[in-house]
Amino acid sequence: MPARHYFMRLQIYLTKRLVGNPLLIFWGLLFMLFWAVMGAFVESAQLPPMKLAEESYTAGYAGVLVLLSFSSIGVVMTKSVTYQSGSIPYLLRYSRMKNVDYLSGLTIAGLLSSLVYSLSLIAIVDVLFSYHFGFQIPPADIALIVLSALLSGLFFTFFSLTLELVRIKFLGFNPATSQAVDFIPLILGYLFGFGALYLNLNDLVYLSPFSDVEYLVTEGYYGHKVPLNALGSYTSHASSTAFSPELGLLTLLAWIVVLSVVSLLFFNRIYYRNINEGSLV
């Protein structure tokens, strides 16, 4: 079988397994729909009847929902690598698959999943919040949203892969640590996601790739400068310090480079570890 054809089959397999994963559909899309309904029809009750406040509030919710969806993708990717880790060392040694084949396939799957889920959520936010507020609030800068989604897909791919490879090499599948490692992306996503929505993080935003993702998507949806204070606050536009998308993108790229190098180093040293360790008493 030609190497190119082999790679395409691997990429299609990994993409289908990730995009169509029932857990991801539930946590990354349907559960986000619940939060979108809550944000549009319940949490928005505190807003004053001001168009600017409603627009900035909508953009803030778009940012947090997309981030939480990406975090769900990270959890599913971590679990997927867990179940594939038993065969990967043998495939690398005895088949035509190279480490770059698997990593490239996983990266493409992460990128496509991030793009599909983020654009779906942007459409949901547009429909629900526009309906509730009584006027159209469409995303202003689709190009920035797409760019942010692609970079976020890279970040969560390498972040999840690094977590799983560290677990395989150092922690094993001990039940005490297994669930904790699996849900690290989701826990951090909720922590930083709602933290940025309700707290004034100021320059701390740039230190967290999770906050960078949220602010980038928010600015892409809003189309104006986003202040470095609580995204869900209707007074956000009065802040004198604005988020820099250029610095946010550079910070996110730095995280991607670091995590890709670390994950590649660990991946080249991956070895078989019995997943049934997690079921032993």
TORVODREN-602304 format. One record per residue: residue number from 1; x, y, z of N, C-alpha, C in turn. Coordinates in pm, whole numbers, plus 32768, in hexadecimal, padded with zeros to 4 digits. Layout:
residues N
  seq   nxx   nyy   nzz  caxx  cayy  cazz   cxx   cyy   czz
  NUM     X     Y     Z     X     Y     Z     X     Y     Z
...
This chain:
residues 281
  seq   nxx   nyy   nzz  caxx  cayy  cazz   cxx   cyy   czz
    1  8055  7F89  8000  8000  8000  8000  8059  807D  8000
    2  8044  80DD  7FA4  8095  8155  7FA1  808D  81A0  8026
    3  80FD  81DF  8049  8104  8224  80C9  809B  8294  80D4
    4  8084  82DA  8063  8024  8348  8065  7F97  8314  8081
    5  7F73  82A5  8041  7EEF  826A  8055  7EE0  823A  80E5
    6  7F4A  8202  811C  7F49  81D4  81A7  7F31  8248  8206
    7  7F75  82B8  81EC  7F66  832D  8242  7ED7  8363  823C
    8  7E9D  8367  81C3  7E16  839A  81B3  7DB2  8342  81FF
    9  7DC4  82C1  81FC  7D6A  8268  8245  7D76  827E  82DB
   10  7DEF  8293  8309  7E05  82AC  8397  7DC5  8330  83C1
   11  7DD5  8396  836E  7D9D  8418  838E  7D05  8413  8390
   12  7CC9  83CF  832D  7C37  83C3  8329  7C04  8376  83A2
   13  7C4B  830D  83C8  7C22  82BD  843B  7C25  8311  84BB
   14  7C94  8358  84D2  7CA1  83A8  854C  7C3B  841A  854F
   15  7C23  8458  84DB  7BC3  84C6  84D5  7B36  8497  84F1
   16  7B0F  8427  84B6  7A89  83EF  84CE  7A78  83CA  8560
   17  7ADF  838D  8599  7AD6  8362  8624  7AC8  83D9  8683
   18  7B03  844A  865E  7AFF  84BF  86B6  7A81  8512  869E
   19  7A67  853A  8622  79F6  8591  8604  7971  854F  8629
   20  7965  84CD  860C  78E7  8488  8625  78DF  8441  86AA
   21  793E  845C  8703  793D  841A  8786  78C1  8445  87D5
   22  786F  83E7  8805  77F5  840B  884D  7810  8461  88C8
   23  787C  8444  8910  789C  8496  8986  78B9  8526  895E
   24  7900  8537  88EE  7921  85BE  88C1  78A3  8607  8890
   25  784C  85C1  884A  77D0  85FF  881D  777E  8630  8894
   26  777B  85DE  88FE  772D  8606  8974  776F  867A  89BE
   27  77EF  8667  89E7  7831  86CC  8A3A  785F  8745  89E9
   28  7888  8731  896C  78BF  879F  891E  7857  87EE  88D1
   29  77DE  87B7  88C0  7779  87FD  8872  76F3  8808  88BD
   30  76B9  8797  88E4  7635  879A  8924  763A  87DD  89AD
   31  76A2  87C0  89FC  76AE  8800  8A7E  76CD  8895  8A6F
   32  7716  88B9  8A07  7730  8946  89EB  76B0  898D  89C1
   33  7656  8942  897F  75D4  897A  895C  7587  899F  89DB
   34  7591  894B  8A41  7552  896A  8AC2  7589  89EC  8AFC
   35  760F  89FB  8AFC  764B  8A75  8B32  7625  8AEE  8ADD
   36  7617  8ADB  8A5A  75EF  8B4A  8A03  7562  8B78  8A25
   37  7507  8B1B  8A3D  747E  8B3D  8A64  747F  8B86  8AEA
   38  74CE  8B54  8B49  74D7  8B96  8BCC  750E  8C24  8BBD
   39  7575  8C34  8B6B  75B0  8CB8  8B5A  7552  8D19  8B15
   40  7508  8CE8  8AB3  74B1  8D40  8A66  7432  8D65  8AB1
   41  73F5  8D05  8AF7  736F  8D1C  8B2F  736B  8D2A  8BC7
   42  73D5  8D02  8C0D  73D3  8D07  8CA0  743A  8D6C  8CD4
   43  74BA  8D54  8CB7  7524  8DAA  8CEC  751C  8E38  8CB7
   44  74DF  8E49  8C42  74D9  8ECE  8C05  7473  8F2A  8C48
   45  7428  8EF6  8CA9  73C1  8F47  8CEC  73FD  8FBF  8D35
   46  747E  8FB7  8D5A  74BE  9023  8DA5  74EC  9095  8D4B
   47  74E8  9082  8CC7  751B  90E7  8C6C  74BB  915E  8C60
   48  74F3  91D6  8C52  749D  924A  8C35  7473  9244  8BA2
   49  7405  9282  8B7D  73D7  9280  8AF1  742C  92DB  8A98
   50  74A8  92B7  8A8A  7506  9305  8A38  7540  92AB  89CC
   51  753E  92D8  8951  756D  9288  88E1  75FF  9262  88F1
   52  7652  92C0  891B  76E1  92A5  892C  76FA  923B  8996
   53  76AE  9242  8A04  76BD  91DF  8A6F  7695  9155  8A3E
   54  7629  914E  89F2  75F8  90CE  89C0  7657  9092  8959
   55  7694  90E5  8907  76F4  90B5  88A4  7773  907F  88E7
   56  77A9  90CA  8947  7823  909D  898A  7809  9021  89DF
   57  7793  901A  8A1B  776D  8FA4  8A6B  7763  8F29  8A11
   58  7725  8F38  899D  7718  8EC9  893D  77A1  8E98  8910
   59  77FA  8EF5  88F1  7881  8ECF  88C5  78CC  8E86  8934
   60  78BB  8EB3  89B0  78FD  8E70  8A21  78CD  8DE2  8A31
   61  784B  8DCC  8A20  7816  8D45  8A2B  7844  8CEE  89B6
   62  7851  8D28  8941  7886  8CDC  88CF  7913  8CAA  88ED
   63  7964  8D01  892B  79EC  8CDB  894D  79F2  8C6A  89B1
   64  79A2  8C72  8A1C  79A8  8C0A  8A83  7970  8B86  8A50
   65  7906  8B89  89FF  78CC  8B0C  89CD  792B  8AC4  896D
   66  796D  8B10  8917  79CD  8AD1  88BC  7A42  8A97  8909
   67  7A72  8ADE  896F  7ADF  8AAA  89C1  7AB6  8A28  8A06
   68  7A3F  8A23  8A40  7A11  89AB  8A85  7A00  8937  8A23
   69  79D6  8955  89AA  79CB  88EC  8944  7A54  88B5  8921
   70  7AB7  890E  8913  7B40  88E1  88F8  7B74  888C  896B
   71  7B52  88B2  89E5  7B7D  8864  8A59  7B42  87D7  8A55
   72  7AC5  87CC  8A27  7A87  8749  8A18  7ACF  86F7  89AD
   73  7AF8  8739  8941  7B46  86F5  88DA  7BC8  86C0  8916
   74  7C06  8711  896D  7C82  86E6  89AE  7C6F  866A  8A02
   75  7BFF  8661  8A4B  7BE2  85EB  8A9D  7BD1  856F  8A46
   76  7B84  857C  89DB  7B6B  850A  8982  7BEC  84DD  893E
   77  7C40  853D  8917  7CC0  8519  88D9  7D18  84CE  893B
   78  7D18  84FB  89B9  7D68  84B6  8A1F  7D3A  8426  8A2F
   79  7CB7  8412  8A35  7C81  838B  8A43  7C9E  8336  89C6
   80  7C99  8374  8950  7CB4  832B  88D4  7D43  82F8  88D0
   81  7DA0  8351  88F5  7E2D  8327  88F7  7E42  82BA  895E
   82  7DF8  82C0  89CC  7E02  8258  8A33  7DE4  81CE  89F8
   83  7D76  81C4  89B0  7D4D  8143  897B  7DA0  8118  8902
   84  7DE1  8177  88C1  7E36  8153  884F  7EC7  813A  8878
   85  7EE8  815B  88F5  7F74  8152  8921  7FA8  80C2  8923
   86  7F4E  8060  892F  7F7C  7FD6  8930  7FB0  7FA6  88AA
   87  7F78  7FDF  883E  7FA0  7FB2  87B7  8009  800C  8777
   88  8012  808A  87A4  806E  80E8  8762  80FF  80B7  8760
   89  8138  8088  87D0  81C5  805C  87CC  81DD  7FED  8766
   90  817D  7F90  8758  818D  7F21  86F9  817D  7F51  866A
   91  8121  7FAE  8653  8110  7FE4  85CC  818B  8032  85A0
   92  81C7  807C  85FD  823F  80C8  85DC  82B4  806C  85BA
   93  82B6  7FF7  85FA  8328  7F9D  85E8  8315  7F3C  8573
   94  829A  7F09  855F  8287  7E9C  84FF  8233  7EC2  8485
   95  81FC  7F3B  847F  81AD  7F61  840B  81F0  7FD7  83C4
   96  81AB  8007  835D  81E0  8079  8312  81C7  80FE  8359
   97  8177  80FB  83C0  8157  8178  8405  81D1  81B0  844E
   98  81EA  822F  8437  8255  8276  847C  8218  82D4  84E4
   99  826C  8302  853E  8237  835B  85A5  81FA  83D9  856A
  100  8235  840B  84FB  8200  8482  84BB  8176  8468  847E
  101  815E  83EA  8452  80DB  83C8  841A  806E  83D4  8484
  102  8086  8397  84F7  8021  839A  8561  800D  8429  8596
  103  807B  846F  85AF  8071  84F6  85E5  802C  8554  8582
  104  804C  8545  8501  800B  8599  849B  7F77  8579  8492
  105  7F55  84F8  8494  7EC9  84D1  848F  7E7C  8505  8507
  106  7EB7  84FB  857D  7E76  852D  85F7  7E66  85C5  85F2
  107  7ECB  8608  85BC  7EC5  869A  85B2  7E56  86C7  8553
  108  7E4D  8685  84E0  7DE4  86A8  8480  7D5A  868D  84BB
  109  7D4D  861E  8503  7CCD  85FF  8544  7CA9  866A  85A9
  110  7D0B  8697  85F6  7CF3  8701  8658  7CCD  8785  8617
  111  7D10  87A6  85A8  7CF2  8822  8561  7C64  8821  8527
  112  7C41  87B4  84E5  7BBC  87AB  84A7  7B4E  87AC  8511
  113  7B66  8763  857E  7B02  8760  85EA  7AEF  87EA  8625
  114  7B5D  882F  863F  7B54  88B6  8679  7B0A  8914  861C
  115  7B24  890A  859B  7AE2  8962  853B  7A4C  8945  8534
  116  7A28  88C6  852C  799B  88A0  8522  794D  88CA  859E
  117  7983  88AC  8613  793B  88C8  868E  7937  895D  86AD
  118  79A2  89A5  8692  79A2  8A34  86AF  7941  8A7F  8655
  119  793F  8A60  85D5  78E4  8AA4  857A  7852  8A7F  8598
  120  783B  8A03  85C2  77B4  89DB  85E9  7784  8A2B  8662
  121  77DC  8A3D  86C4  77B7  8A89  873B  77A6  8B1E  871E
  122  77F8  8B53  86C4  77E8  8BE0  869D  775E  8BF5  865E
  123  7734  8B97  860A  76AF  8BA0  85CD  7641  8B97  8636
  124  7653  8B3F  8699  75F0  8B30  8704  75E5  8BB1  8755
  125  7658  8BEB  8779  7658  8C68  87C5  7613  8CD7  8775
  126  7631  8CE0  86F6  75F4  8D45  869F  755C  8D39  86A2
  127  7529  8CBF  8691  7497  8CAA  868B  7455  8CC7  8712
  128  7489  8C8C  877E  7447  8C97  8801  744D  8D25  8839
  129  74C3  8D60  8837  74D2  8DE4  8874  748E  8E4F  881F
  130  7493  8E41  879B  744E  8EA1  8744  73B7  8E9B  875B
  131  7385  8E21  876A  72F5  8E10  8782  72CC  8E4E  8808
  132  731E  8E35  886E  72F9  8E68  88F3  7301  8F00  88FA
  133  7369  8F3B  88C3  737A  8FCC  88CF  7328  9019  8867
  134  72F5  8FD2  8802  729C  9014  87A4  72DE  905A  8730
  135  735F  9046  871C  73A4  907D  86A7  741A  9022  8685
  136  7446  9027  860A  74AD  8FCE  85DA  7535  8FF0  8617
  137  7577  8F88  8650  75FE  8F9A  8688  7659  8F31  8648
  138  7681  8F45  85CA  76D4  8EE2  8585  7767  8EF1  85AA
  139  77B8  8E89  8595  7849  8E96  85AB  7884  8EFB  8548
  140  78DA  8F51  857B  790D  8FBF  8529  7987  8F9A  84D7
  141  79DE  8F45  850E  7A5C  8F25  84CB  7A6D  8E8C  84C4
  142  7A33  8E51  845D  7A39  8DC0  844D  7AC9  8D90  843A
  143  7B1A  8DE1  83F7  7BA6  8DBA  83DD  7BF1  8DA6  8460
  144  7BDF  8E03  84C0  7C23  8DF7  8541  7BED  8D7F  858F
  145  7B6B  8D66  8585  7B31  8CF2  85CA  7B69  8C71  8592
  146  7B71  8C66  850D  7BA7  8BED  84CE  7C3A  8BDA  84F2
  147  7C88  8C45  84EC  7D16  8C3D  8510  7D25  8C12  85A1
  148  7CD6  8C4D  85F9  7CDB  8C29  8687  7CB4  8B97  869B
  149  7C4E  8B68  8651  7C22  8ADD  865C  7C90  8A7C  862F
  150  7CD4  8A9D  85C3  7D3F  8A46  8591  7DB4  8A40  85F4
  151  7DDC  8AB3  8627  7E4A  8AB5  8688  7E20  8A71  870A
  152  7DA4  8A84  8731  7D72  8A41  87AA  7D70  89AB  8797
  153  7D4B  897F  871D  7D4E  88F0  8701  7DD9  88B7  870F
  154  7E3E  8901  86DE  7EC8  88D5  86EE  7EEF  88CF  8781
  155  7ECB  8938  87CC  7EEE  893B  885A  7EB2  88C5  88A5
  156  7E30  88AF  8896  7DEF  8844  88E1  7E1C  87BA  88B2
  157  7E42  87AC  8834  7E77  872D  8805  7EF8  870A  884C
  158  7F57  8768  884C  7FD9  874D  8889  7FD1  874C  8922
  159  7F77  879C  895A  7F64  879C  89EA  7F2F  8715  8A19
  160  7EC9  86E3  89D4  7E8E  8662  89F8  7EF0  85F0  89E1
  161  7F39  85F7  8972  7F9B  858E  8955  800A  858D  89BE
  162  8039  8602  89E6  80A0  860B  8A4D  8070  85D2  8AD0
  163  7FF6  85F5  8AF8  7FBD  85BF  8B74  7FBA  8527  8B72
  164  7F8B  84F0  8B02  7F7E  845E  8AFA  8005  8419  8AF8
  165  8065  8451  8AB1  80E9  8414  8AAA  8131  841A  8B32
  166  811D  8488  8B7B  8155  8492  8C02  8116  8429  8C5C
  167  8092  8417  8C4D  804C  83B3  8C9E  807F  8326  8C7F
  168  8090  8307  8BFE  80BF  8282  8BD7  814C  8268  8C0D
  169  81A2  82CD  8C03  822E  82B8  8C27  8244  82B8  8CBE
  170  81FD  830E  8D07  821C  8320  8D95  81B0  82EE  8DF6
  171  8133  82F5  8DCD  80C5  82D7  8E2A  8080  8253  8E0F
  172  8083  8226  8D93  803A  81AC  8D71  7FA5  81C5  8D71
  173  7F56  8158  8D74  7EC4  8165  8D70  7E87  8149  8DF8
  174  7ECC  8178  8E5F  7E98  816A  8EE5  7E11  81B1  8EF1
  175  7DAB  816E  8F27  7D27  81AD  8F32  7D28  8230  8F7F
  176  7D85  823D  8FDB  7D89  82B6  902E  7DB1  8332  8FDC
  177  7DFE  831D  8F71  7E2E  838F  8F22  7DEE  8396  8E98
  178  7DB5  8328  8E6A  7D82  8321  8DE2  7D19  838B  8DC5
  179  7CB0  8390  8E17  7C43  83EE  8DFF  7C73  847E  8E0E
  180  7CCB  8495  8E6D  7CFC  851D  8E83  7D46  8551  8E09
  181  7D9E  84FE  8DCE  7DE9  8527  8D58  7D8D  853D  8CE2
  182  7D2D  84E2  8CCF  7CD2  84EC  8C5E  7C87  8571  8C5B
  183  7C5E  85A0  8CD0  7C07  8615  8CD4  7C50  8698  8CF1
  184  7CD5  8696  8CEF  7D21  8712  8D03  7CFC  877E  8C9C
  185  7CF2  875E  8C19  7CCA  87C8  8BBA  7C43  8806  8BD9
  186  7BE2  87B3  8C01  7B5D  87E6  8C1E  7B5B  8839  8C9E
  187  7BA3  880A  8D04  7BA9  8854  8D83  7BE8  88DD  8D6E
  188  7C57  88E1  8D25  7C9A  8961  8D0B  7C45  89B9  8CB2
  189  7BFE  897B  8C53  7BA7  89C8  8BFB  7B39  8A0F  8C49
  190  7AF8  89C8  8CA4  7A8F  8A06  8CF5  7AC9  8A6E  8D55
  191  7B3C  8A4F  8D8F  7B7A  8AAB  8DEE  7B9C  8B30  8DAD
  192  7BE4  8B29  8D3D  7C0D  8BA5  8CFA  7B9C  8BE1  8CA8
  193  7B42  8B8C  8C74  7AD5  8BBE  8C22  7A77  8C18  8C70
  194  7A3F  8BE4  8CDD  79E4  8C35  8D2D  7A2F  8C9B  8D81
  195  7AB0  8C80  8D9D  7B01  8CE3  8DE3  7B0E  8D63  8D90
  196  7B2A  8D52  8D0E  7B36  8DC7  8CB5  7AB0  8E0A  8C9F
  197  7A43  8DBF  8CAB  79BF  8DF8  8C94  7993  8E51  8D08
  198  79BC  8E2D  8D83  7987  8E74  8DF8  79F1  8EBA  8E4D
  199  7A73  8EA1  8E32  7ADD  8EDE  8E82  7B34  8F38  8E2B
  200  7B71  8F9C  8E6B  7BCE  8FF4  8E25  7C5A  8FB8  8E2B
  201  7C82  8F71  8DC1  7D04  8F2D  8DBF  7D74  8F88  8D91
  202  7D53  8FF4  8D4A  7DB6  9052  8D19  7E24  900B  8CCA
  203  7EA3  902C  8CE2  7F10  8FF4  8C90  7F27  8F5F  8CA8
  204  7EEB  8F26  8D0F  7EF7  8E96  8D26  7EBC  8E45  8CB3
  205  7E68  8E85  8C63  7E2C  8E44  8BEE  7E98  8E0B  8B93
  206  7F04  8E55  8B80  7F6B  8E2D  8B22  7FBC  8DB4  8B52
  207  7FB9  8D99  8BD3  8005  8D27  8C08  7FBB  8CA4  8BF4
  208  7F3B  8CAB  8BDD  7EE8  8C32  8BD0  7EBD  8C1E  8B40
  209  7EE2  8BAF  8B01  7EB2  8B95  8A78  7E1B  8B85  8A74
  210  7DDE  8B57  8AE1  7D4C  8B48  8AE6  7D0A  8BD2  8ADD
  211  7D3D  8C31  8B2A  7D06  8CB9  8B26  7D20  8CFA  8A9E
  212  7D95  8CE0  8A64  7DB3  8D17  89DF  7D4C  8CE9  8979
  213  7D2D  8C68  897C  7CC9  8C31  891F  7C44  8C7A  8931
  214  7C1A  8C8A  89AD  7B99  8CC8  89C8  7B95  8D5A  899A
  215  7BFE  8DA4  89B6  7C01  8E31  8990  7C0D  8E42  88F9
  216  7C57  8DEA  88B7  7C62  8DF3  8825  7BDC  8DDB  87E1
  217  7B93  8D74  880D  7B10  8D59  87D3  7AB0  8DCA  87F3
  218  7AB8  8DFF  886D  7A61  8E6F  8894  7A79  8EE8  883C
  219  7AF7  8F0A  8825  7B15  8F7D  87D0  7AEA  8F63  8740
  220  7AFC  8EE7  8711  7ACE  8EC6  868B  7A38  8ED5  867C
  221  79EE  8EB1  86E3  795C  8EBD  86DC  7931  8F50  86EC
  222  796F  8F95  8747  7948  901F  8767  796F  9080  86F8
  223  79E8  906D  86C2  7A16  90C5  8657  7A52  9147  8686
  224  7A5B  915A  870A  7A98  91D2  8743  7AFE  91A7  87AC
  225  7B47  9207  87E0  7BA7  91EA  8849  7B60  91B3  88C4
  226  7B9A  914B  88FD  7B60  910B  8974  7BB3  9133  89ED
  227  7B77  916F  8A53  7BC2  9198  8ACA  7BF1  9121  8B1C
  228  7C5C  9136  8B66  7C95  90CD  8BBC  7C51  90CC  8C45
  229  7BCD  90C5  8C45  7B86  90AD  8CC2  7B17  9049  8CA6
  230  7ABA  9039  8D00  7A56  8FCE  8CF4  7A09  8FD8  8C71
  231  7A0E  8F6D  8C20  79CE  8F6F  8B9D  7936  8F77  8BA8
  232  78FF  8F44  8C16  786F  8F45  8C25  7838  8FC5  8C62
  233  788F  9026  8C7C  7863  90A2  8CBC  7838  9107  8C52
  234  77C6  9145  8C67  7796  91A8  8C06  77E5  922A  8C0D
  235  783E  9236  8C70  7894  92AD  8C78  791C  9293  8C3A
  236  792E  921E  8BF8  79B2  91FA  8BC3  79E7  9261  8B61
  237  798C  929E  8B13  79BA  92FA  8AAC  79F9  9379  8AE5
  238  79E7  938F  8B68  7A1C  9408  8BA5  7AAC  93F9  8BD4
  239  7AE1  937F  8BCD  7B6A  9368  8BFC  7BCE  93AC  8BA1
  240  7C3B  93DA  8BDA  7CA0  9421  8B8B  7D08  93C4  8B4F
  241  7D11  9349  8B7F  7D73  92EA  8B4F  7D30  9280  8AFA
  242  7D5A  9276  8A7D  7D1A  921A  8A20  7D71  919F  8A08
  243  7D2F  9131  89EB  7D74  90B5  89C8  7DB9  90C6  8941
  244  7E35  9096  8937  7E80  909B  88BA  7E78  9015  8873
  245  7E2E  900A  8804  7E25  8F89  87BE  7EAC  8F5B  8789
  246  7F01  8FBA  8763  7F86  8F95  8732  7FD7  8F4F  87A0
  247  7FD6  8F88  8818  801D  8F4A  8888  7FDC  8EC7  88AF
  248  7F57  8EC2  88AA  7F11  8E46  88C9  7F35  8DD6  8869
  249  7F3C  8DF6  87E8  7F61  8D92  8783  7FF1  8D64  8795
  250  804B  8DC2  87B4  80D7  8D9D  87CB  80E6  8D43  8845
  251  809D  8D63  88AF  80A1  8D0F  8928  806E  8C83  890A
  252  8000  8C7B  88C1  7FC8  8BF9  889E  8028  8BA9  8846
  253  8068  8BED  87E9  80CB  8BAA  8793  8141  8B76  87E5
  254  816C  8BC3  8848  81DB  8B98  889E  81B5  8B19  88E9
  255  813C  8B14  891F  810E  8A9B  8963  8109  8A24  8904
  256  80DC  8A3B  888A  80D3  89CF  8827  815D  8997  8808
  257  81BE  89EF  87F5  8247  89C2  87D4  8281  8971  8848
  258  8272  89A3  88C1  82A9  895D  8936  8268  88D4  8946
  259  81E4  88CE  893F  819D  884F  8953  81B7  87ED  88E1
  260  81C6  8820  8867  81E2  87C6  87F6  826B  8785  8805
  261  82CD  87D2  8833  8354  879B  8849  8352  8733  88B9
  262  830F  8754  8927  8308  86F8  8999  82BF  8678  8973
  263  824D  8685  892F  8201  860E  8909  824D  85B8  88A5
  264  8299  85F6  884A  82E8  85A8  87EA  8356  855B  8832
  265  8397  859A  8894  8401  8556  88DF  83C9  84DD  8929
  266  8357  84ED  8969  8319  847E  89B2  82E4  8414  8952
  267  82AC  8440  88E2  8273  83E0  8884  82DE  8385  8849
  268  8353  83BA  8830  83C1  8368  87FA  83F1  82FF  885D
  269  83C9  830E  88DC  83F2  82AE  8943  837B  8261  897C
  270  830C  8261  8934  8295  821E  8965  82A9  8187  8964
  271  8272  8144  89C7  827B  80B3  89CF  81F6  807C  89FE
  272  81E6  7FFA  89EC  8166  7FBB  8A0E  814F  7FBE  8AA4
  273  80D3  7FE2  8AC7  80AB  7FDC  8B52  801C  7FA8  8B55
  274  8005  7F43  8BA5  7F85  7EFE  8BA6  7F18  7F5A  8BDE
  275  7EB4  7F78  8B89  7E48  7FCF  8BB4  7DF4  7F91  8C22
  276  7DFB  7F0B  8C2F  7DAE  7EC5  8C97  7DE5  7EDF  8D22
  277  7E57  7F27  8D2B  7E88  7F51  8DAF  7E1B  7F9F  8DF9
  278  7DCB  7FE9  8DAC  7D66  803B  8DE8  7CF4  7FEE  8E26
  279  7CE9  7F6D  8E05  7C7B  7F1D  8E3D  7CA9  7EBF  8EAA
  280  7D2D  7EC2  8EC8  7D62  7E69  8F2F  7D48  7EA4  8FB9
  281  7D2A  7E4E  9019  7D10  7E7A  90A2  7D8C  7E60  90F6
